[in-house]
Amino acid sequence: MKKMKRLVVVFIFGMAMLVAARQLIQRGKIAHQRSTPTRGSVSSTSRVEAVAAPTVGMIDLSVLGRGDRTRVVRAVRERLAGGPALDLRLALDPAVEPLVVVSLSRGQRPAWVAQGRGESYSAALEEAIKNLARRSSAVQVEEGLLKIDLAAWVGASELADRQGRIAIDRSLEGIWLEKGGLMLLPEELLAWRIVDSKRKLRPKRLSLYLEEGGRDRASAKLRGPLRRLRFDSFIEGEDGLVERLYRGNLLEPDLSPPALLAAAVAGGEYLLRHQKADGNFHYSYRPKRDNYDEGYNLLRHAGSCFALVELARDSGDRRFLAGAKLGLQALLKEARSVPEAATSAGEVLAIVSPGEEAKLGGAALALLAMVEYQRLSEDFSWLDQARALARFLVFQQEENGHFHSKYFFGKPDDEPFESIYYPGEAILALTRLYRIDPDPAWLNTARKGADWLIGVRDQGKAVEELPHDHWLLIALNELASLTVDESYPSQAHKIAHSILVAQRTTSPWPDWIGSFYDPPRSTPTATRAEALVAMSDLVRARGENPRRYVEGLLKMAAFQRRTQFTAQSALYLRRPDLAMGGFRRSLGTWEVRIDYVQHNISALLGLRRQLESR
């Protein structure tokens, strides 16, 4: 019995100790939760100690003028080269701790990046400079571009959700990692996909990026508390003065005729850099991964050749003409005879895409590029092939003027396909051929096609409902100069007005101005710009003032230039040199495709001609 009583006492004592232990553990959890952000916890076994977090708040950096920013960059450059210690004395709120990031471009590799903090901006920059000097050579300092980011806003401490996602605008906001004290710019997060499209944090990508930049990977602790940051950014410009950046791009790019030509030339050099020895192009480049997507599009290949010819004409650089010739030689290997369409006039050729189908637009753009190549080079050895492609366009037209979009060598598609743009491409190509080969069949077919689009497809539509058919508007400008039919300039006016009505002229995001769609994309903006260039030519030829169209074009060009990879915007990519000159799909999606580049080249060259004609 006594033994049983002892066991009961021991049991009760053990249970009491267990309850007390559980209470202590629970209290510890509560205390820990009160001292950390609201979701998750931070591992106590991490070797990286938490660094004192910056003060939450905002600082107004707009008081810094261009002269102040230029003085900062010049002082940093002199200091990197062994100059005197910094003594900037900037007129800013001293109550907010200065946080800075200094970046130095390095050609074919991502920029060197260093951060600093201190009681003053001079002290913070000194810390960053010391770090940067340890990794960069004298040659890199001399040749590289300097970019400086000053933290303008620091958010409260927060944690990712259970899926590792954070509430961040990754194109405008960077992060501060409290464990390790690492600052990351928005451009770094995007370029290396450290925060992916679902806003999920990717620790392995951060580790690879830090290793590439010679930075301490021990600070790569994404699984802890962080703070979002916004920056005021500026970079060295070509004139010795600094340029302010927004979303990593020049907010107010140079739109002078020489600058527009330089931007178009950079686009052409991108195409040549990504053209293979056989004349084909790497169709789609992914600069964040530094690789190419599979797949191809012969229409866009032909359009790229056309843009290269335009660039050769306007720049006088024969490299672009040679690239166009190489591309056309490759394209003609995809040409095939259409026996059932042959006439007494000669052979009929189509450009055959995968699936044994020949697209109206494929033959049209191939014809357009060949005609423009022959006009510029005065080498008319392809004239017979051009005529054969034109006969295919004639063959694809019904008696009423309607064009069939596809011809099938094999089994037709289950569902019929009607392209918005192929008919306009065909009309334009035929009018351009007519100028070097005045066969009435070419002009008659073009006119019938235009009449059907105006009188049937677009008949009765309100101006705001008209498709922004840039190829048609360019073709209508040609027809207006070849005929006296007033329906062509009238329809051109309607399409141009529809474009201007739809153009974005205000936005909470200043870099969206001038664009179309939400979010805005580079190519829809560029194609509409090509249309307004043609409209400006048309009204100028009629003695009218194209001012309203040129004003729209200037807004478009500013947006287009923000989507182009430049020395400023390619800083953090794996291979900045391969992306340079390419036009991205959008400000947030960085894929570069040859047709994005093609349309932007043509649009910028067109605006340049308009400005030089004023």
Buried (B, 14 or more C-beta within 10 A) or exposed (E): EEEEEEEEEEEEEEEEEEEEEEEEEEEEEEEEEEEBBEEBBBEEEBEBEBBEBBEEBEBEBEEBEEEBBBBBBBBBBEBBEEEEEBEBEBEBEEEBBBBBBBBBBBEEBBBBBBBBBBEBBBBBBBBBBEBBBEBBEEEBBEEBBBBBBBBBBBBEBBBBEEEBBBEBBBBBBBBBBBBBBBBBBBBBBBBBBBBBEEBBBBEEBBBBBBEEBEBEBBBBBBBBBBBBBBBBBBBBBEEEBBBBBBBBBBBEBBBEBEBBBBBBBBBBBBBBBBBEEEBBBBBBBBBBEEEEEEEBBBBBBBBBBBBBBBBBBBBEBEBBBBBBBBBBEBBBEBBBEBEEBBEEEEBBBBBBBEEEBBBBBBBBBBBBBBBBBBBBBEEBEBBEBBBBBBBBBBBBBEEEBBBBBBBEEEEEEEEEEEBBBBBBBBBBBBBBBBBEBEBEBBBBBBBBBBBBBBBEBBEEEEEEEBBBBBBBBBBBBBBBBBBEBEBBBEBBBBBBBBBBEEBBEEEEBEBBBBBBEEEBBBBBBBBBBBBBBBBBBBBBEEEEEBEBBBEBBBBBBBBBBBBBBBBBBBBBBBBBEBBBBBBBBBBBBBBBBBBBBBBBBBBBBBBBBBBEEE
